[in-house]
Amino acid sequence: MYDKSNKVTGNLVVVTHDNVEKALRKFKKKVAESGLLQNLRERETYEKPTTRRKKAKAAARRRWKKKLADEQLPKKLY
């Protein structure tokens, strides 16, 4: 993609020394960090707002239980 000043925008990786594999790994990492694929997967199907809230609440519950489990002392092994 080009902006108004003909500069390339978006995820760009330059291939140096004919090392395509390394450039591909860098590109995949950039795409993963930008969240493009995650966003695309979310938009593939419509999700009702109630379902979205339900998933968010369940995720928060899991995070809370995990935090509580990490704070507990380990059980005695005798």
N, C-alpha and C positions, 0 to 999 in steps of 0.2 A: 504494500500500500504506500502511496505517496501523499504527502501533504502539499500545501500550496507552494512551498519553496522547493519542490522536487527532492525532498529528503525522504529517505525510506523510514517508515515508522513501523512499530510493532516489534515482534520477536525476530531479531536478526542475528545470525551467527556467520562469521567469516571463516572460510576454509583456508587453513594455512598449511603449506608443505604437503599438499595433496592428502591430508589426513581427514578423510570424510567421516570415519567412524567417530573420531573425537568430536568433530563438529556436530554430528548427529546426537551424541550423548549430551552435549551442551544445549542443543536446541530442545531436546526432550525435557531437560531440567528446567529450562526457561518457561516452557509451556506449562509444566506442572506447577511451578511457582506462581505463575500468573493466574492460574485457576480457570483457564479457558475451557478445558475439557470438563471440569466439574460443573461449570456454569452451563455448558451445553447439555450435559446429562440431566441437570435439573430442569431444563426447559423442554426436554423431549416430550414429556407428558404433563398434562395439567394435574396439579395437586390441589385439592380443596384446602381452604384456609384452616378448617378444623383439623384436617389430617396433618397439616404442617405444624400447627400448635401442639398436637398430640405427640408428634415425633420429637419436637424440641423439648417438651416436658419430660419425655422418656429419657432423652439423652442427658438432661440435667439430673434426673434421678440416678442414672448410672454413674455419672461423674461424682455425685454426692456419696453414693455407696462406696465407690472406689476410694474416695478421700477418707471416709470413716474407717475402711479396712486398713488403709496405710497407717492411720494414727493409732490403731489398737496394738497392744503388746502381743507378741507371739504366744501361742499356747505352750504350756510346758510339755515337754516330750518324755516324761517319765511316768 
